Amino acid sequence: MHSTSKKNVFVSKILPERIKNELSILGFESIPISGSDKIPGELAYHPDLRMLKLPNGDWLTDNYEQIVNNREAVNLIKYRNLKNSVKGGYPEECALNCFFAGNKLFGGSVIAEELLEFVKCNGFNHVICRQGYTKCSTAKLNENAFITGDIGIFSALTANGFDALKVSNDGIILNGYSCGFFGGCSGKLGEELLVFTGKIENHVDYRNIKSFCSNYGITPYSLCENALYDYGGILEV
């Protein structure tokens, strides 16, 4: 599982050092995301609310220069800042909290103007999900396979021909909320690892998660021994 050449991942600024160290051992250098003055609480630091990687490899970002605050990181990706910053409050803060699958974008009813433009100009279909925290709720294994804690997203995925596993959000912590989300406590790294910010083996649906991942040659990997915690995902560059 060790790597000699480092890759990069975007993570919350409040992600514990022990998890960053474990990511480094796996070959991934962490780029912390600074907080937003418009989004409340810990959500302000969630990468999956502040940036979205497009299928062409470019990124849509919420004031990227400010959130990375690192000259080297600024030049790391090709990005386009939103004209209007992501606003706090639901569902506006979910403007970038979406994911692509095949020729579809799964997201809430409120998405960024620039994202809607990309979808329309590039032949994608916007599948509107009732759960605005669409990316937060979902771990993407590949273009065909997904794990989600939301029954509406699960139904939308399967109705559109994708392979999906519905799991519980129980036991996932997010300060200030009754629970966190499955996508928010995980990240797909490379082709073979689905990493978790906590001990995935303690999840009530772990056996199903492990079995589903194994169908695609993917290993669930715990980055620490603590309870699963929603830090807004780990996004590979």
N, C-alpha and C positions, 0 to 999 in steps of 0.2 A: 504493500500500500504506500510505500515511500516513493518520493520522486526527487530527481536531481535538478530538474528545471522548474522554476516556480511559475505558476499561473496566477491570475488575479481574481479576487471575488469582492463584490460590494457587500458590506455588512453594516449593521447598525453600530453607531458610535458607542452604544452602551453594551455591546456584546462583550462578555467577560474575557479577560486575557487568556484564561485557560483554554477557552474554545478557539481563540485566534491561534494559540500555540499549537493546538491539535491540527487545525487547518494547515498551518505551516509545515508540520510534520508530513502531512499528506501531499504537500507540494503546492499549496495555495496561499498567496500573500493577501492579507486583508486590507481593503481600502474602506475606512470608516466613513459613514454618511452622517453629516452634521444635521442638527435638528432644524425643523421649519418653525417660523414664528407664527404660522397660520394654523397648523395642525396641533391639536391638544395632546398633552401627555406624552407617553412613550411612542405613540403612533408617529410623532414628528420625526423620529429617527428611523422609521421603517423604510428600507430600500424599495420594497414592492409598492409603496405609495408614491415614491418620488421619481421612479425611473422604470422604463420598459424597453426591453430589447426587441427590435423589429425583426421579421424574418430575413431581411436583407443584411442584417448584422449591425445596422445603425441603431442608435438609441434615441428615444424621446425622454427628455429629462426636465425636471423642475429646478431651474437655476443651477445647472451642473457645477459651474465654477464655485458657487457658494457652498454646495453640499459636500464637495470633496476637499476643498480648501488645500489643494496640493497641486503644484504646477506640473509635476511629472504625471499625476493621474489625469489632469485635464487633457493632456495630449494622448492618453491611452486609448480613447475610443472616439469614433465619429458620432457626434450627437447634435441634436436640435433641441434647443430650449423651448418650452411652451411660452407662447405670447403672454398668457395669463397664468400666474402661479397657481398651484393646486390649493384650493380653499379648504379650510377646516370644516368639519361637520359632515355628517352623512346625508346624501350620497356623494356630495361634491368632492370629498377627499379621495374618492375611488376613481378619479378621472383617468388614472394610469394603471389601476389595479385590475388588469386583464391578462389573458394569455391567448396565444395563437395555437391553433391545432389544424393542421392541413390548410385548407383555404378558408378557415373560419377564425373569427375573433370572438372569444367568450368574454363577456363583460356586462356590467350593469347598464341601466338606461342612461346614465350620465357618464360620458367619456369625453376626453379632451378633444377640442376642435381639430387639432393637428392629427390625432389618431384617427378620427372619423374621416378626415381627408385622405390619409394613407390607405385606409380600408377601401374607400370608394374608388380611388385611383388605381389600385392594384388588384382588383378583382376578388377581394375578400368579402365574406358575408359576416355581419355582426349578429351573433346569437345573443339576444338579450336575456340575462339571468336576473331573477328576482333578488338574489344575494349580490349586492354591489361589491362586497369584498371578495371578488371572484378569484383573483390570484392568491389572496391570503388563504382562501379555503381549499386550494388545490395544489397538489404536487404533480408536476409533469415529468413522467419517466422518459417519454419520447413523443414523437408526433402522433402516436396512436393510443398510448396508455397513460391513464391518470388515476390518482388517488385523491378523493375529496371527502371532506366532512360535511358537505351540504347536499341534501337530497335533491334539491332543484337543479344544481349543477350536474349531479350524477345523472339525473333524468335527461337533461339537455345533451350531455355527452353521448349517452347510449342511444338516444333518439337520432343522433347524427352519425351513428355508425362507429363510435370510438369505444375502446375497451376501458372500462372504469370500475373502480372499487370504492364502495361507500364505507367510510369508517366513522368512528365517534370522535368528537372533539374533547371528550371528557379527559381530564388529567393534563390538559395543555393550559399553561398559566400565561396570563397577560395582566399585568398590574392595572387595576382600575376597571376590569371587565370580569364577567362571570366565567369566561374561559377564553383561550386563544384559539387560533385556527391551525389546521394541519399543515397547510402550505407555508404558514408563517414560522413554523418551527423546523423547516426542512430546506434542503437545497440539492439540486442535481448537479453533481460534479463529474465531469468527464462522461464516459459511456457506461461506467459500471458502479458508481456510488450514488446512493441517495442518503445524504447525511442529515443528522438531526441534532438540534440544540437541546439535548437532553437524552435520557435513556429510553430509546424506542422499544427496547425489550419489555418495558413495564406498561406499554400501551395495551389496552384491553383487546385490541384487534391485531396484536403483533403477529400472530400465526398467519392470519390472512394477508397482512401486509408483506411478510417475508415470502409467502408463497406466490403472491401476485408479482412481486419484484423479480423473483427467480424465473418466472415465465419469460422475462425479458433480459436475463443475464445481469440483473442489478442486485447489489447487496445493500440492505439497510445498515447504516453505520452510525453509532452513537458517538458524538463528539465530547460528551461528558457523562457523568453518572447521575446528575441531578434530574429533577422532574423536567419534562418537556416544556420549553418556554418559547413563546411567540415573539421573535425579534424582527419580524418582517421579512423573513426569508434570507437566504444566502444566494446571491446572484452571480453566477460565473460570467466573467467578461468574455 
